[in-house]
Amino acid sequence: MTIAIVGAGLGGLALARVLHVNGIDAVVYEREPSRGARGQGGMLDLHSGTGQRALREAGLIDQFHAIARREGQDLRLLEPDGTLLLQEDTPDDAPLERPEVDRADLRNLLLDSLPEHAVRWGHAFEHADHGLLHFADGSSATYDLLVGADGANSRVRALLTDARPAHTGQNVVELCIPDIDRTHPDLATMIGRGNYWVLGDGQSLSAQRNGDGRVRIYLSFHHTAEDWFATSRIPFDDPAAARARLIDLFTGWDPRFTALIAACDDTVLQRPITTLPVGLTWPSRPDVTLLGDAAHLMPPVGQGANMALLDGALLGLALAAHPDDFPAAVKEYEREMFERTSTAGRQSAHVQEILMSPDAGQRMLAFFQPG
Ligand SMILES: Cc1cc2nc3c(=O)[nH]c(=O)nc-3n(C[C@H](O)[C@H](O)[C@H](O)COP(=O)(O)OP(=O)(O)OC[C@H]3O[C@@H](n4cnc5c(N)ncnc54)[C@H](O)[C@@H]3O)c2cc1C
């Protein structure tokens, strides 16, 4: 039986790894030409009960602990006028409840744990029919079970459901301060070792320290339309002018926050935030299933990667438990996955609603310090 996994993201690789440790071969088809072809983005916090559980099933938890950043759990929460609402500094002996990890390091850990040639780079999936996968370069490959792990804009998803991601009314611009300790030590001290959130009415700024010394800055614009990047008058093709326009858009905020924007390099990325309907399901098919963002794209508030990893691990375990009955394994996996991820989707939508509300700072404070 041939298992084909489309997408070498965290979910697809977790599945391939758990299958491998259980003695089952799978082939991962990835559209990128190589592992380093595209930047993998910033930090992820992996939760002990979900993302870390997946890595335990994958036999990689010790290696994960070696690359995890405990101090990345630090949090500072502020308001646009500079008021500090909350500061949480992680003690050195704190349990690794949700340590941060660089996404590229985590992906490399998974990639290095697979046999050579398990991932076929440069294979962009186009469509599947009669047990054949077809790729953009005209090649094809057979499969008995096809797993769509191809992310938010999954092409495999169309085999199971007509659902498509919808825009949430949030648009994010991602910026970056490289080597902040050396280039801007004052701003480095201000941000600290982990997450720095400034939540305003209709806009927010979050800064996150990465393991390689850079700080990624995410500027969120709430209640904005799908075409907002085109209408925002941010000249994305001219980074210096884009930074100046973004500073304008944060007029009235404490100058320390706009100083963060001014300190950025020429990285200016557009990230429209889209989601699938919470609680999406589909009638089970014996030969196709989905995991990760392809199955349950959520707002980026800390659950997506954790769910993708656990989907991959649990699907791998279900297939290992039913080696002669993949359709039964798929059904078992989907039953648990639908329930677990719809709960996570509802929680994520709730946090997203708080972040987009006019009194986001105070509500987030109450969220972290209930009662
Ligand atoms: C700004 C931002 C911050 C986030 N922060 C967090 C966080 O802190 N914690 C958290 O848990 N989650 C976070 N998330 C969500 C998280 O990134 C995703 O939920 C997670 O990466 C999903 O993993 P995946 O394996 O399903 O998909 P992906 O990681 O997107 O991987 C999909 C893979 O499929 C490949 N692919 C796509 N199409 C094809 C094709 N046609 N053929 C072949 N290959 C294809 C892609 O190249 C990619 O390698 C964040 C998301 C964003 C946008």
The ligand as a Gaussian input file, in Angstrom:
#p B3LYP/6-31G(d) Opt

LIG

0 1
 C        2.038000      34.726000      11.012000
 C        1.684000      33.348000      11.533000
 C        2.063000      32.979000      12.820000
 C        1.714000      31.703000      13.332000
 N        2.085000      31.393000      14.605000
 C        1.728000      30.197000      15.120000
 C        2.094000      29.820000      16.469000
 O        2.744000      30.576000      17.195000
 N        1.710000      28.601000      16.929000
 C        0.989000      27.734000      16.158000
 O        0.659000      26.630000      16.635000
 N        0.645000      28.045000      14.884000
 C        0.995000      29.240000      14.345000
 N        0.648000      29.552000      13.078000
 C       -0.089000      28.556000      12.283000
 C        0.858000      27.512000      11.716000
 O        1.857000      28.176000      10.977000
 C        0.133000      26.531000      10.803000
 O       -1.055000      26.114000      11.414000
 C        0.992000      25.295000      10.502000
 O        2.168000      25.667000       9.826000
 C        0.216000      24.301000       9.656000
 O        1.062000      23.232000       9.296000
 P        0.735000      22.374000       7.991000
 O        1.748000      21.288000       7.977000
 O       -0.704000      22.022000       7.978000
 O        0.927000      23.372000       6.781000
 P        2.199000      24.188000       6.306000
 O        3.176000      24.380000       7.399000
 O        1.654000      25.393000       5.613000
 O        2.880000      23.241000       5.222000
 C        2.271000      22.972000       3.984000
 C        3.352000      22.478000       3.019000
 O        2.702000      22.049000       1.818000
 C        3.421000      22.546000       0.707000
 N        2.480000      22.635000      -0.424000
 C        1.471000      23.516000      -0.572000
 N        0.833000      23.287000      -1.724000
 C        1.439000      22.220000      -2.310000
 C        1.233000      21.514000      -3.527000
 N        0.247000      21.850000      -4.376000
 N        2.051000      20.469000      -3.818000
 C        3.055000      20.098000      -2.967000
 N        3.301000      20.758000      -1.798000
 C        2.508000      21.798000      -1.479000
 C        3.955000      23.890000       1.178000
 O        5.045000      24.325000       0.396000
 C        4.346000      23.557000       2.624000
 O        5.652000      23.067000       2.718000
 C        0.978000      30.793000      12.533000
 C        0.614000      31.157000      11.225000
 C        0.956000      32.415000      10.732000
 C        0.511000      32.804000       9.328000

